[in-house]
Amino acid sequence: MQQPLVAISTDVRPFDNYTWHAAPQQYLEAALSAAGVFPVLVPSFGDRLDFDELLSSVDGVMITGSKSNVYPSLYGGDAGEANGPYDPARDATTLPLIRKAVERGVPLLAICRGIQEMNVALGGTLATEIQEREGSLDHRAPASDNQDERFAIRQTISIKPGSCLAGVFGAGDIMVNSVHRQAIDRLGPKLQIEALATDGTVEAVSVHDARAFAVGVQWHPEYWVKSDSVSARIFRAFGDAVRLHAAAKSCARAAAE
C-alpha cells in the first residue's frame, strides 16, 4: 500500500520576520519511519479550514507536543502569564480537528500538549504546575542544555489491564520520558484512562467506544522512536490503524463503483 496521508498539527511561531506554521522534525520523522505514513502539515487557521474535507482526504491525525499550553479560558482556568506561553491559533485548529476526527472514526494519536488538547476538546480540564501539588512527582525535564538528557527515559508508568494500550505494550509497567508541567485534571466524559504514573498523574487516555484508534499519551515517544521499542510500538500501532482506515475507505469506494 502507498503511504497513507496523516494530518499533523502545527505551532504558530514568529521567526526571521515571518510567521511560521511548523512542526518539530522528530514527530514528522517518527510518522514517516515508524508509523510508515506520509505526514501532511495542517496550518493553524482555525475555522477557516474545512475539517470535513481534510478528514475525507487523510487517513489519520497526529497532534504534536509543543512548548505552548492550551489557553486556560477554554477549560475555565486562569489565563495568567505563569501558565503560558499560549498559541490560540493552534487551539482554534486542533480542538475542532480532534472532535471531528473522533466523530468520523479517523485514527488519532495525540502527544504531550496533544493529550491535553484532546482532553479539553472532549470536555475535560487541565491542572497547571503539577510539580507543586502535594505528593506529586516533578514531571518536568531535567535542567540541561543537552536534549538527550532532557528527554531521557526515566519514569515508570502503569498500563491498565484490558486497555487499548495493553494491546500494544501488554498490561503492567513501562518506562517513558517526562517533559511536562501540566496534566489532565478532570477527565473528559468521552475519555478513559489508559495509564498512570506512580503519583496518579494521567499518562495516557483513549476514547470510549472509539470507531478507530484514538489515543493520547503525555510522554514523548517520538524522541526515541528509532532506539526504544516502547516508543516505536505506539507509532507502529497508530500506523497499522491508519492503514486499516485507508483500506476500509478504498473498499467502500470500490463497492460504490
N, C-alpha and C positions, 0 to 999 in steps of 0.2 A: 504493500500500500504506500502511496505517496505520503509525505509528511503532512498530517492534518494541521490546519491553522489553529493557533491558540492566541486569544486576545490577552495582551499584557498591559497592566495599568502603568501610568506614568506620573512622575512628580513634575511640578512646575517650578522651575528654578531660573533666576537671573544669572547670566554668565556672558562675559565678553560683549556687553552692550546688547544682548539679545535675551528674549525669554524662551527658555528651552522646555520641551516636554520630553522627558527622558526616563530611562530605567537603568539600574546598575547592570553591568555585564554579567555578573555572577548568575543572576536569575535567567538571563537570556541563554547563557551557556548551559545551565542546568536543564532548561526546557529543551534545548536542541540536542544535547549529548546524552542526557539521562532519560528524559521523557520521550525523546525521538519525535518532537513536534516542531512546527515552524512558528517561531514567536513573532507576533504582529503587535507593534506598539499602538495603543489607543490614546490619542491626545485627550487631555483633560478639559473638554469643552462643555461638560455637563449636559443640560437638556437640549443643547443644540445638536446633539448626536442622536441618531436613530438607533436605539439599542436593539430593537427587534430586528432591524436589517442586519446589524452587526452579528447578532447571535444566530441568524439564519446562514451567515457566511462562514462562521468559525465553528470548531468542534470542542472548544474548551476555553476556560477563562482562568488566568492566574493573576492574583492580586499580590503585589510585591510588598516587602518591608520598606521602611523609609525612616529617616530621622524625624520627620514631622509627625504630629499627632492629630487624631480626629478632633475637629473643632467641638469643644465641650457643649455648646448650646444644642448640638444635635442629639445629646442624650441627657440634657438637664444638668450639666456640670459647670464648673467655674472656668470662664474663658480668660483667666489671667495669664500674664506673660510667663509665669513659672510653669504652666502646663503646655507651653509651646515647644518648638515652633509649629505653625499651622500651615495647611495647604488647602484652603477652601475650594479651589478649583478641582483638586483631586477628589475631595469629599463629594462634590456635586456630581462627579462622574462614577466613582467606584460604588457608592451606596446604591444608586438605582441599577447599576450593572449587576451587582451581586443579587439583588432582589429578582431581576429579570432572569438571570442565569438559573437560579433555584426554581423559579416558576416554570421555566421552559425545559428543565431537566438537562441543562448543559453542564458537563463536568466542571467543577470549580475547585481550585487549590488556592488558599489564602494563607500568606506567610507573615508573621510578626505584626506589623501595622495592619496587614490584611485580615488577620483573625479578629482584631479589634474593630475594623470596619465591618466585617461580617456580623459581629455581634450587634453593633449599633444599627446596621441596616435591617436586622431582623428583630429589633425591639429591645435590645439589651443596653446595659450601661457599662462604663469603664471606671476603674479605680486608678488614681494617679499616685505617683511616688510611692509605690507599694513597698519599697525598702524601709519606709518609715512606719509601716504597720507593725504592731506588737506580734512577735513570733514569726515574722516574715524573713525569708532569705533575701540577700541582696542579689537581685536578678540582673543587675546592670553589668556591662562589660568591665573586665578588669582595666584599671588605668594603665594604658600603654600606647606607644606610638606604633607598635607592631600589630598589624591586623590579625595575623595568625594567633597571637596571644589574646587579643580581644575576642575573637570568635572561637576560642579553644573549647573543645568538648569537655565539660566539667560538671554537668548537672544531671542528677538521676531523676527520671520521671517514670510514673507507673501507668501502663496501658490498661484500660478497663477490660475485663473479660467480656467476650461477646460483642465488643465494639467493632466498628469498621476498621480501625487501625489494628485491632487484634488480628484481623485477617491479613494485614500487611506485615506486622512485626511479631505476631504472637502476643498473648497476654503476658503481663509482668513488667519488669523494669528494663528501660533502655537508657543510654547516655546521650545527651544532647548538649548544644551550646545554649547560652543565655545572654541576651543583649537587649534587655528592655527594662523600662521603669514604670510602665503602665500594664494593666492586665484586665481581664474580664471581671466585672463586679457582679451585677445582676445578669444572669444568663438570659438571652433572648428566648422567647417561648417556643420557637421552632427548632431550637438547638438542643443537643445533648452532649454531655461531657465525654470525651474520648480518653483523656489522660490528665493526670495531676502531678505537680511537683510535690516534694516531701512536705512542704509547708501549706499545701492545699491550693496553691495557685493553679488556675486552669491553664493547661498547656496545649490542649487540643480539643476541638469540638467537631461535630458533624450535624447535618440537618436531619431531623426526624423524618423517617419515611421518604427520604430523598429519591427522586426518579433517576439520579445518577450520582456518581462520586461527588460529594460536596463536603470538603474537609478544610478546617483551618488549624494551623499549628503556630504556637507562639515562638518557637525556636527558628533557627536559620539553616535548614537542610541544604540550601543552595551553595553554602560556602565550602562544604567538604564533600560535595557530591561525587567527586572523582576518586576520593580516597577512603570514604567512610561508608560502610554497607548500609547502615541505618539511614543515612542521608539519601543514598541512592534509591533505596526501596520505595520511599514515598513518591519520588518522581516517576519511577517505573510504574507504580500503581496508577498514578494520575495519567501517564501516557497510555496505559492499557485502556483506561476508561474513555479517554479521548478517541482512541481508535475504534472502540466499540460503538461509541456515539456516531462516529463518521460512517462506519459500516451500516448501522441501522438507517441513517439518512440515505445512504446510497441504495439500500434495498427498498426503502419507501419510494424513492424516485423511480426505480426500475419497475416497481409494481404499478405505479401510476401511469406509466407509459404504455 
